[in-house]
């Protein structure tokens, strides 16, 4: 039996998908853990496939880390509390 290819095969890595999930979820929960994981998964996937998704992983991971640092600075200036008063 002969198999034929009908186009360019997609080279999406499982690590790139895992990094993207970590980066997106890290925006809302546990950025201290998921941000660095997204960067690590993105770098490994970038070396393996060179995909655009891996670059997004790295970017989202960096955003997670920056947001984490901002939250720590806000908490330190509020006496260790992240409560915000509106109004």
Rosetta blueprint (number, residue, H / E / L):
1 X L
2 X L
3 X L
4 X L
5 X L
6 X L
7 X L
8 X L
9 X L
10 X L
11 X L
12 X L
13 X L
14 X H
15 X H
16 X H
17 X H
18 X H
19 X H
20 X H
21 X H
22 X H
23 X H
24 X H
25 X H
26 X H
27 X L
28 X L
29 X L
30 X L
31 X H
32 X H
33 X H
34 X H
35 X H
36 X H
37 X H
38 X H
39 X H
40 X H
41 X H
42 X H
43 X H
44 X H
45 X H
46 X H
47 X H
48 X H
49 X L
50 X L
51 X L
52 X H
53 X H
54 X H
55 X H
56 X H
57 X H
58 X H
59 X H
60 X H
61 X H
62 X H
63 X H
64 X H
65 X H
66 X H
67 X H
68 X H
69 X H
70 X H
71 X H
72 X H
73 X H
74 X H
75 X H
76 X H
77 X H
78 X L
79 X L
80 X L
81 X L
82 X L
83 X L
84 X L
85 X L
86 X L
87 X L
